[in-house]
Amino acid sequence: MKKRNISGKRIKLARTNREMAQADLCAALSVDHGIEMTQNTLSNIERGERIVRDEELAAFAQVLDVNPCWLLFGDKVPKFSVTPLKSK
């Protein structure tokens, strides 16, 4: 089964809207978040060929100044019901 990456296209959109090259985004991820990512890896993410880990998604959102929910869902963010965890 092929792994799906639904945020790659929006990562690319946010990056290009900020007029940021792939190398610049990789450098920002490294400097600001300690995430080492090659330009080839980022290219694979943007093409949907590599999954995005949760810590990477959060870092992309911060560097690109977008909401992480937007990276996942675009403009159609679903409504979530709040289910608080019970503490013991």
C-alpha positions as CSV (number, residue, x, y, z in Angstrom):
1,M,0.0,0.0,0.0
2,K,1.4,3.4,-1.0
3,K,1.8,5.9,1.8
4,R,-0.1,9.1,1.2
5,N,1.1,12.6,2.0
6,I,-1.7,15.1,1.9
7,S,0.3,18.1,3.1
8,G,3.0,18.2,0.5
9,K,1.2,20.3,-2.1
10,R,0.3,22.9,0.6
11,I,3.9,23.0,1.9
12,K,5.0,23.8,-1.6
13,L,2.3,26.4,-2.0
14,A,3.2,28.1,1.3
15,R,6.9,28.0,0.4
16,T,6.5,29.5,-3.0
17,N,4.1,32.2,-1.7
18,R,6.8,33.3,0.6
19,E,9.2,33.2,-2.4
20,M,11.4,30.7,-0.5
21,A,13.6,28.3,-2.3
22,Q,13.7,24.6,-1.2
23,A,17.3,25.1,0.0
24,D,16.1,28.1,2.2
25,L,13.3,26.1,3.7
26,C,15.7,23.2,4.5
27,A,18.1,25.6,6.1
28,A,15.4,27.2,8.2
29,L,14.2,23.8,9.4
30,S,17.8,23.0,10.5
31,V,18.6,26.2,12.2
32,D,15.2,26.9,13.8
33,H,14.1,23.3,14.6
34,G,17.1,21.0,14.4
35,I,15.5,19.1,11.6
36,E,18.0,18.0,9.0
37,M,16.3,17.7,5.6
38,T,17.9,17.6,2.2
39,Q,16.5,19.4,-0.8
40,N,15.8,16.0,-2.4
41,T,13.8,14.9,0.7
42,L,11.8,18.2,0.6
43,S,11.1,17.7,-3.1
44,N,9.8,14.2,-2.4
45,I,7.5,15.6,0.3
46,E,6.2,18.3,-2.0
47,R,5.5,15.7,-4.7
48,G,3.7,13.5,-2.1
49,E,6.2,10.7,-2.3
50,R,7.4,10.9,1.3
51,I,5.3,11.1,4.4
52,V,5.6,14.1,6.8
53,R,6.3,13.3,10.4
54,D,4.3,15.2,13.1
55,E,7.3,17.1,14.3
56,E,8.2,18.1,10.7
57,L,4.6,19.3,10.1
58,A,4.7,21.5,13.2
59,A,8.1,22.9,12.1
60,F,6.9,23.5,8.5
61,A,3.9,25.4,9.9
62,Q,6.1,27.6,12.1
63,V,8.7,28.3,9.4
64,L,6.1,29.0,6.8
65,D,3.9,30.9,9.2
66,V,0.7,28.9,8.4
67,N,-1.7,26.9,10.6
68,P,-0.7,23.2,10.7
69,C,-4.4,22.4,10.2
70,W,-4.3,24.2,6.9
71,L,-1.3,22.1,5.9
72,L,-3.4,19.0,6.5
73,F,-6.8,20.1,5.4
74,G,-6.5,23.3,3.3
75,D,-9.5,25.6,3.6
76,K,-11.8,22.8,4.5
77,V,-10.7,22.2,8.1
78,P,-13.2,19.8,9.6
79,K,-15.0,20.6,12.8
80,F,-13.8,18.5,15.7
81,S,-15.8,17.7,18.8
82,V,-13.9,18.4,22.0
83,T,-13.3,15.2,23.9
84,P,-11.3,16.0,27.1
85,L,-9.2,13.3,28.5
86,K,-10.1,12.2,32.0
87,S,-7.3,12.4,34.5
88,K,-7.1,9.8,37.3
